Amino acid sequence: MNKKKNFFLVSILAIGILALFNTPVLADGYSPYQPHIPEETGLIDGMIFNIVAVISYLSGIASIGLAKFLSSRVG
């Protein structure tokens, strides 16, 4: 029981110390740095490639299915 009490007291003390040294941060918009400009990584091109690849794959599967369906109907 003593360990639980000590742990509780130490955690309360730590929270108190952290709250004591907590200072408010004012977001006034001032920054000595330039605004962040993202670098071109080519992810958009890769996403377009993936979309085209999936569409091509699905249309190929559909054409194979259509060919099998028509061959079973004709033959």
Backbone torsions as a table, in degrees:
resi	resn	phi	psi	omega
1	MET	NA	-31.1	-178.0
2	ASN	-68.1	-35.0	179.5
3	LYS	-66.0	-39.7	179.0
4	LYS	-65.4	-40.4	179.6
5	LYS	-65.6	-43.5	178.6
6	ASN	-63.7	-41.8	179.0
7	PHE	-62.2	-42.6	178.8
8	PHE	-62.9	-44.0	-179.4
9	LEU	-66.8	-40.1	178.6
10	VAL	-66.7	-39.2	178.9
11	SER	-67.2	-39.5	176.7
12	ILE	-64.6	-40.5	177.8
13	LEU	-63.4	-41.8	179.6
14	ALA	-65.3	-42.3	178.1
15	ILE	-63.6	-39.9	178.2
16	GLY	-63.8	-42.8	179.2
17	ILE	-66.0	-43.3	178.5
18	LEU	-63.7	-38.0	178.4
19	ALA	-69.9	-31.1	-179.8
20	LEU	-67.9	-40.3	-177.6
21	PHE	-93.2	9.2	179.4
22	ASN	-76.9	125.2	178.6
23	THR	-117.5	143.2	179.8
24	PRO	-70.3	145.7	177.6
25	VAL	-109.6	121.9	-178.6
26	LEU	-96.8	123.2	179.5
27	ALA	-93.3	86.6	-178.9
28	ASP	-94.8	0.4	177.3
29	GLY	89.3	-5.1	179.3
30	TYR	-79.6	131.9	176.5
31	SER	-149.3	133.4	178.8
32	PRO	-75.6	-5.0	-177.2
33	TYR	-100.9	157.6	176.5
34	GLN	-75.3	158.8	177.9
35	PRO	-65.3	151.1	-177.6
36	HIS	-73.4	126.4	175.2
37	ILE	-113.2	114.0	-176.6
38	PRO	-66.8	147.1	178.6
39	GLU	-82.4	149.2	174.3
40	GLU	-73.6	121.7	-179.5
41	THR	-110.1	-12.1	-180.0
42	GLY	82.6	11.5	-179.4
43	LEU	-67.4	-32.5	179.8
44	ILE	-64.2	-43.3	178.2
45	ASP	-62.4	-39.3	178.0
46	GLY	-65.6	-38.2	178.6
47	MET	-66.6	-40.6	177.7
48	ILE	-63.4	-41.1	177.7
49	PHE	-61.6	-42.9	179.9
50	ASN	-65.1	-39.8	178.9
51	ILE	-63.8	-44.7	178.8
52	VAL	-64.6	-38.6	179.8
53	ALA	-65.5	-42.0	179.7
54	VAL	-66.1	-41.9	178.9
55	ILE	-63.8	-42.4	178.5
56	SER	-64.1	-41.9	179.5
57	TYR	-62.6	-47.3	-178.3
58	LEU	-66.5	-37.2	177.5
59	SER	-68.7	-34.0	175.3
60	GLY	-65.2	-44.4	177.4
61	ILE	-62.6	-40.6	179.6
62	ALA	-65.6	-39.6	179.8
63	SER	-67.5	-36.9	176.5
64	ILE	-64.9	-43.8	177.9
65	GLY	-62.6	-40.4	178.0
66	LEU	-65.2	-41.6	178.7
67	ALA	-63.5	-41.7	178.0
68	LYS	-65.8	-40.2	179.5
69	PHE	-64.4	-44.5	-179.2
70	LEU	-69.4	-36.2	179.0
71	SER	-68.3	-32.9	177.0
72	SER	-73.0	-29.7	178.6
73	ARG	-75.1	-40.5	-176.4
74	VAL	-77.3	-44.2	-172.5
75	GLY	-81.9	NA	NA
